[in-house]
Amino acid sequence: MKLKKLIHNIDNIEVKGSKDVEVKGLCQDSKLVKPGDLFIARKGKVFDGTHFIPEAIATGAQCVLSDIYNPFYSKTTQIITKDIKKTSVQIADRFYQSPHKDLFMVGVTGTNGKTTTSYLIKHILDSVDKHAGVIGTNGYLLKDSFLQAQRTTPDTISCLKLLKEMQNKSLSSCVMEVSSHALDQSRVDCIDFDVAVFTNLTHEHLDYHGTMENYLVSKQKLFSLLEKSEKENKCAIVNLDDPYGNQISENYTGATLTYAIANQADVRAENIELSAEKTSFDLHYQDTVQKISIPLVGRFNVYNVLAAISFALHIQIPLEKISEILSQFSLVNGRMERVNEYKECAVFIDYAHTPDALENILLSLKELKTGKIFTVFGCGGARDKEKRPKMAKISESLSDFTFVTSDNPRSEDPNKIIEEIVLGFSKKDFLIESDRKLAIEKALEMATSNDIVVIAGKGHEKTQVYSHKTIPFDDREVVLSLKEGVNS
């Protein structure tokens, strides 16, 4: 696309150099620049993109977007603006031809439940021939291809590029997990959403947001974007059992569908029946009651299912059809995923890495247990430190024994993280084992028939991140390898 077309009618920019250059791509990472790219030199919290302009030009950048003109780059077209964030979004949206306007866009936000809810909604859309791609924590799913996720919600350019690829692959919908970081950093500001879903808001990311109030403000932004969206028949779907749900529902002025178990809402679950294989309940909507049965474990998953049912009702799928569709749902990797029995005990792997998420899975399994519950968990480094002793307290109160280990220590000393975790224990029913593989092995060795082993924190992840290296690591593979060892 010619630069002059790309920047046509974009305000508050100045161009130094030719506007007739052909822009073949957009890039924010100088190491990934290809010949013909427009390089966006943004200033982040750690790096200043302007320092990498020479490298980008040397690699073949056709033009540069920055906040200051540099006469030394006189042979390269420079686009100067004081608001790089806003201008880069406008340019990216035009370059990729606003794919979100043609795709049916569903944004899911909340502390917990985003991934399972997203895959439930994708399953519903696929079942009624509105085939969907997914952008989220577990990865980026584009029909017949899959990309590992570097972060839950990618940057604006990557996001728009993914949406364009979905469109090119004849997908008609996209379900996107929208993180609070992405909302705060305006990564999805240009996207026209059709539906926004709020799951819950609990203690997490306060190292970034500072307070729960700031955290809520970021989440609410998705619903502000929904209000501004040019789409027709928009809808907000909100959990009213969450104390922050009422604020979101009251502040949103458009059509809303609410769901709950304990409180009055448009969509409600009653008579919940839990087992180690499935969850069933009576769904109440208007004057109708429909039996729902789905192969997901845990009371907390009822909320994820209610969010998905609310979505299905919004797109006018009959209740009986919804029940049929949900009964055929496949489990999500690393989300209360049951791994085949080891020594006749049940082993569950879950991504729970917040106090609320850990409490939810342990409460759910406590309702099912016939033996003991053994929990393996750690806390991520370079993340919210306040939750560390809280998670220990939760595990102590709901487990029979806890194995404290490492979970992506990143730039921190793994042993220092563990020291901060164990401050939350008041009894001695725990064991420290910083080597995660050994911690899992010891938990499985201690468990006997009818016991439950919960391996929490990493879920779908396939690496362990240290300050100096990243190594392959998959909780599920560790369990399966041990099972094979026992059976061989």
C-alpha positions in Angstrom: 0.0 0.0 0.0 1.3 3.5 -0.9 2.2 5.5 2.1 0.1 8.5 1.0 -3.0 6.2 1.0 -2.0 4.7 4.4 -1.8 8.1 6.1 -4.6 9.9 4.2 -6.6 12.1 6.5 -4.7 11.1 9.6 -4.4 14.2 11.8 -1.4 15.7 13.5 1.4 14.1 11.5 4.3 15.6 9.5 6.0 13.7 6.7 9.6 14.2 5.8 10.4 12.4 2.5 8.5 10.8 -0.3 4.8 9.7 0.3 5.0 7.5 -2.8 7.0 4.7 -1.1 5.3 1.3 -1.1 4.7 0.0 2.4 4.8 -3.8 2.5 4.4 -4.4 6.2 4.4 -2.9 9.7 6.9 -3.7 12.4 7.7 -2.6 16.0 10.7 -4.9 16.5 13.8 -3.9 14.7 15.0 -7.5 14.7 11.9 -8.6 12.7 12.0 -5.8 10.1 11.7 -6.9 6.5 12.5 -4.9 3.3 9.7 -2.4 2.6 8.4 -2.3 6.2 7.2 0.8 8.1 9.1 0.7 11.4 7.2 2.1 14.4 9.6 3.5 17.0 7.6 3.5 20.2 8.9 4.3 23.6 8.2 1.6 26.1 8.9 1.3 29.8 12.2 -0.4 29.2 13.2 0.4 25.6 13.1 3.5 23.4 12.3 2.5 19.9 14.1 5.5 18.4 17.4 3.8 19.4 16.7 1.0 17.0 15.9 3.1 14.0 19.4 2.7 12.4 19.1 -1.1 12.7 15.6 -1.1 11.2 16.8 1.1 8.3 19.8 -1.1 7.7 17.5 -4.1 7.5 15.3 -2.5 4.9 12.7 -0.3 6.6 11.1 1.8 3.9 9.9 4.5 6.3 9.8 5.2 10.0 7.1 6.5 12.5 8.6 8.4 15.4 8.0 11.4 17.6 11.0 13.4 16.5 12.7 14.2 13.1 16.2 13.0 12.7 18.1 14.7 9.7 20.6 11.9 9.7 17.9 9.6 8.2 17.2 11.9 5.3 17.2 9.1 2.8 14.3 7.4 4.6 10.8 8.8 4.8 9.9 9.8 8.3 6.4 10.3 9.7 6.5 12.5 12.8 3.8 12.6 15.4 3.5 13.5 19.1 1.0 10.6 19.6 2.7 7.5 18.3 0.3 5.1 20.0 -2.8 6.7 18.4 -1.2 7.2 15.0 0.2 3.7 14.8 -3.2 2.2 15.6 -4.8 4.3 12.8 -2.1 3.2 10.4 -2.3 -0.5 11.4 -6.1 -0.5 11.1 -5.9 0.9 7.6 -3.1 -1.3 6.5 -5.0 -4.5 7.5 -8.3 -3.0 6.2 -10.2 -3.2 9.5 -10.8 -6.9 9.5 -12.8 -6.6 12.8 -15.5 -4.8 11.0 -16.4 -7.9 9.0 -15.6 -10.5 11.7 -18.1 -11.2 14.5 -15.9 -10.0 17.4 -16.3 -11.4 21.0 -14.1 -10.0 23.7 -13.8 -11.9 27.0 -12.2 -10.2 30.0 -11.8 -11.0 33.7 -9.2 -12.4 36.1 -10.2 -16.1 35.8 -12.2 -18.1 33.4 -11.3 -16.2 30.2 -9.8 -19.2 28.4 -12.5 -21.8 29.1 -15.2 -19.3 28.4 -13.6 -18.4 25.1 -13.3 -22.0 24.0 -16.9 -22.6 25.0 -18.0 -19.7 22.9 -15.8 -20.9 20.0 -17.4 -24.3 20.3 -20.9 -22.7 20.1 -20.0 -20.6 17.1 -18.4 -23.5 15.3 -21.5 -25.6 15.9 -23.8 -23.1 14.1 -21.4 -22.6 11.2 -20.0 -19.2 12.4 -16.5 -20.7 12.6 -14.3 -18.8 15.0 -10.6 -18.2 15.5 -9.3 -17.7 19.1 -6.7 -15.2 20.5 -5.8 -15.9 24.1 -3.6 -17.4 26.8 -3.5 -20.9 25.3 -2.4 -19.6 21.9 -3.7 -18.1 18.7 -5.9 -20.5 16.8 -6.5 -19.7 13.1 -8.7 -22.5 11.6 -5.9 -24.9 10.5 -2.9 -23.3 12.1 -1.8 -22.6 15.7 0.6 -20.0 17.0 2.1 -20.0 20.5 1.0 -17.0 22.5 3.7 -14.6 23.8 1.0 -12.9 25.8 -2.8 -13.2 26.2 -3.6 -10.2 24.0 -1.0 -9.3 21.5 0.0 -5.8 20.4 -2.2 -3.8 18.1 -0.3 -4.7 14.9 -0.1 -8.4 15.7 -3.7 -8.5 16.7 -4.9 -6.9 13.5 -2.6 -9.1 11.5 -4.1 -12.2 13.2 -7.7 -10.9 12.5 -6.8 -10.4 8.8 -5.4 -13.9 8.6 -8.6 -15.3 10.1 -10.6 -13.3 7.5 -8.4 -14.7 4.7 -9.0 -18.2 6.0 -12.7 -17.7 5.7 -13.4 -17.6 9.4 -16.4 -15.5 10.3 -15.8 -14.9 14.0 -13.1 -14.3 16.5 -13.2 -14.9 20.2 -10.5 -12.8 22.0 -9.3 -12.9 25.6 -8.8 -9.2 26.4 -6.3 -8.7 29.3 -6.3 -5.7 31.6 -2.8 -4.9 30.4 -4.0 -4.8 26.8 -6.9 -2.6 27.7 -4.7 -0.2 29.8 -2.2 0.0 26.9 -4.8 0.6 24.3 -3.9 -2.5 22.3 -7.5 -3.1 21.2 -8.8 0.5 21.0 -9.4 0.3 17.2 -11.5 -2.9 17.4 -15.3 -2.9 16.9 -16.6 -5.6 19.2 -20.0 -7.2 18.9 -20.1 -8.8 22.4 -18.1 -8.2 25.6 -18.0 -10.7 28.4 -17.1 -10.1 32.0 -16.2 -13.2 34.1 -14.9 -11.9 37.4 -12.4 -9.6 39.1 -10.1 -11.0 41.8 -6.7 -10.3 43.3 -4.1 -10.3 40.4 -1.8 -8.0 38.5 -1.7 -5.4 41.4 2.1 -5.1 40.7 1.0 -3.4 37.5 -2.3 -1.7 38.4 -1.6 -0.8 42.0 -5.1 -1.1 43.3 -8.2 -3.1 42.6 -10.0 0.2 41.6 -7.4 0.7 38.8 -7.7 -2.9 37.8 -11.5 -2.5 37.5 -11.1 0.7 35.4 -9.0 -1.2 32.9 -11.5 -4.0 32.7 -14.4 -1.5 32.2 -12.7 -0.1 29.2 -13.7 -3.1 27.1 -17.4 -2.1 27.7 -16.6 1.5 26.8 -15.1 0.2 23.5 -18.3 -1.9 23.0 -20.4 1.2 23.4 -18.3 3.0 20.8 -18.4 0.1 18.4 -20.2 0.6 15.1 -21.6 -2.9 15.2 -25.3 -3.5 15.4 -27.0 -5.7 18.0 -24.2 -5.3 20.5 -24.4 -7.0 23.9 -22.6 -7.0 27.2 -22.6 -10.3 29.2 -21.9 -9.9 32.9 -21.5 -12.1 36.0 -23.7 -10.6 38.7 -22.3 -12.9 41.4 -19.1 -11.1 41.2 -19.1 -7.9 43.4 -17.7 -5.8 40.5 -20.2 -7.2 38.0 -23.0 -4.8 39.1 -20.7 -1.8 38.5 -19.9 -2.9 35.0 -23.6 -3.7 34.3 -24.8 -0.4 35.7 -22.2 1.7 33.8 -22.9 0.0 30.4 -25.9 1.7 28.7 -26.5 -0.8 25.9 -28.2 -4.3 25.8 -27.0 -6.6 28.6 -27.5 -10.2 29.5 -26.5 -11.1 33.1 -25.8 -14.5 34.7 -25.4 -15.8 38.2 -25.9 -18.7 40.6 -26.6 -16.9 43.9 -28.2 -13.7 42.7 -31.0 -12.7 40.5 -30.0 -12.5 36.8 -31.3 -13.1 33.3 -29.6 -16.5 33.2 -29.3 -18.7 36.3 -28.1 -22.1 37.4 -29.9 -24.2 40.0 -29.7 -27.7 41.4 -26.0 -28.1 40.5 -24.7 -31.6 40.4 -21.0 -32.2 40.5 -18.9 -35.3 39.7 -15.3 -36.0 38.7 -16.4 -36.4 35.0 -19.1 -33.8 34.4 -21.2 -31.0 35.8 -25.0 -30.8 35.5 -27.6 -28.1 36.5 -31.0 -26.7 35.7 -30.7 -23.5 33.5 -33.4 -20.9 34.2 -34.0 -18.3 31.5 -37.2 -16.3 31.4 -40.0 -18.8 32.0 -38.0 -21.8 30.7 -35.9 -24.5 32.5 -33.4 -26.5 30.6 -31.2 -29.3 31.9 -27.5 -28.7 31.0 -24.8 -31.4 31.3 -21.2 -30.7 30.2 -17.9 -32.6 30.6 -16.3 -29.9 32.8 -15.4 -30.4 36.5 -16.0 -27.9 39.2 -18.6 -25.5 40.5 -16.5 -22.5 39.2 -16.9 -23.9 35.7 -20.7 -23.3 36.0 -20.0 -19.6 35.7 -18.0 -20.1 32.5 -20.8 -22.2 31.1 -23.4 -19.6 32.1 -21.4 -16.9 30.3 -21.3 -19.1 27.1 -25.0 -19.9 27.4 -25.8 -16.2 27.7 -23.8 -15.6 24.5 -25.7 -18.4 22.7 -29.0 -16.9 23.8 -27.9 -13.5 22.5 -27.3 -15.0 19.0 -30.7 -16.7 19.3 -29.8 -20.3 19.6 -32.7 -22.3 21.2 -32.1 -23.7 24.7 -32.5 -27.3 23.6 -29.9 -26.8 20.9 -27.6 -25.1 23.4 -27.9 -28.1 25.7 -27.0 -30.4 22.8 -24.0 -28.3 21.7 -22.5 -28.0 25.2 -22.8 -31.8 25.9 -20.3 -32.3 23.0 -17.7 -29.8 24.3 -14.1 -31.0 24.6 -11.9 -30.2 27.6 -9.5 -27.2 27.4 -5.8 -28.0 27.8 -4.6 -27.1 31.3 -8.0 -26.0 32.6 -9.1 -28.5 35.2 -7.6 -31.1 32.9 -7.8 -34.6 34.3 -4.8 -36.8 33.5 -5.3 -40.5 33.6 -5.2 -42.1 37.0 -1.8 -42.6 38.6 -1.9 -45.4 41.2 -5.7 -45.0 41.1 -5.6 -41.4 42.3 -7.1 -38.6 40.2 -4.6 -36.0 38.9 -5.9 -32.5 37.8 -3.7 -29.9 36.1 -5.0 -26.4 36.1 -3.6 -22.9 35.3 -4.8 -21.5 38.6 -2.1 -19.0 39.6 -4.2 -16.5 41.6 -5.7 -16.8 45.1 -9.3 -16.9 43.8 -8.5 -19.5 41.1 -6.7 -21.8 43.5 -9.5 -21.5 46.0 -12.1 -22.2 43.3 -10.5 -25.4 42.1 -9.8 -26.7 45.6 -13.3 -26.0 46.8 -14.7 -27.8 43.8 -12.5 -30.8 44.3 -13.2 -30.8 48.1 -16.9 -31.4 47.1 -15.8 -34.5 45.2 -13.1 -36.0 47.4 -13.3 -39.4 49.0 -9.7 -39.4 50.1 -7.1 -36.7 50.6 -6.2 -33.7 48.4 -2.5 -33.0 47.7 -1.7 -29.6 46.1 1.4 -28.7 44.1 1.9 -25.0 43.4 4.3 -22.1 43.2 4.1 -18.4 42.3 5.6 -16.6 39.3 8.5 -14.3 39.7 8.4 -10.6 38.7 4.7 -10.6 39.5 2.4 -9.6 42.3 4.1 -10.6 45.5 1.1 -10.0 47.8 -0.7 -13.1 46.6 2.1 -15.5 47.6 1.2 -16.0 51.3 -2.5 -15.8 50.5 -2.2 -18.8 48.2 -0.4 -20.7 50.9 -3.2 -20.0 53.3 -5.8 -21.1 50.8 -3.9 -24.3 50.0 -3.4 -25.1 53.7 -7.1 -24.6 54.5 -8.5 -26.7 51.5 -5.7 -29.3 51.0 -4.5 -32.1 53.2 -0.9 -31.5 52.2 0.9 -28.9 50.0 4.1 -29.2 48.0 5.5 -25.7 47.5 7.6 -25.4 44.3 8.7 -23.2 41.5 6.5 -21.6 38.8 8.4 -19.5 36.3 10.7 -17.7 38.7 11.8 -15.4 35.9 14.2 -12.7 37.3 13.7 -13.7 40.9 15.5 -16.2 43.1 13.2 -19.3 43.2 14.0 -19.9 46.9 13.2 -16.3 47.8 9.8 -16.7 46.2 9.2 -19.9 48.1 10.2 -18.2 51.4 7.5 -15.5 50.8 4.9 -18.2 50.0 5.5 -20.2 53.2 4.9 -17.2 55.3 1.2 -17.9 54.7 1.3 -21.3 56.4 0.3 -21.6 60.1 0.8 -25.4 60.3 3.5 -27.8 59.1 1.4 -29.7 56.5 3.7 -28.7 53.6 6.9 -29.6 51.9 9.3 -27.4 50.1 10.7 -28.7 46.8 12.0 -26.1 44.4 12.5 -28.6 41.6 9.0 -28.7 40.1 9.4 -32.2 38.6 10.5 -33.6 41.9 7.6 -31.9 43.7 5.2 -33.5 41.3 6.9 -36.9 41.8 6.7 -36.6 45.6 3.1 -35.6 45.5 2.2 -38.6 43.4 4.3 -40.9 45.5 2.5 -39.7 48.7 -1.0 -40.1 47.1 -2.9 -43.4 47.4 -6.1 -44.8 46.0 -9.1 -42.3 46.0 -6.8 -39.3 46.7 -6.7 -36.2 44.4 -3.5 -34.5 43.3 -3.8 -30.9 42.0 -0.9 -29.5 40.0 -1.6 -25.8 39.8 -0.2 -22.7 38.2 1.2 -23.6 34.8 -1.7 -25.4 33.1 -1.1 -25.5 29.3 2.4 -24.0 29.6 5.2 -26.0 28.1 8.2 -24.1 29.5 9.7 -23.1 32.8 11.2 -19.6 32.7 14.3 -18.7 34.8 16.4 -15.5 34.8 19.2 -17.1 32.7 17.3 -19.7 30.7 14.0 -21.1 29.6 13.7 -24.9 29.6 11.0 -27.2 28.2 8.6 -28.2 31.0 5.0 -29.6 30.8 3.2 -30.7 34.0 1.1 -33.1 32.0 4.1 -34.8 30.4 5.7 -35.2 33.8 2.7 -37.0 35.1 2.3 -39.2 32.0 6.0 -40.1 32.1 5.7 -41.2 35.7 2.6 -43.2 35.0 4.4 -45.0 32.1 7.2 -45.7 34.5 4.9 -47.3 37.0 3.1 -49.4 34.4 6.3 -50.6 32.5 
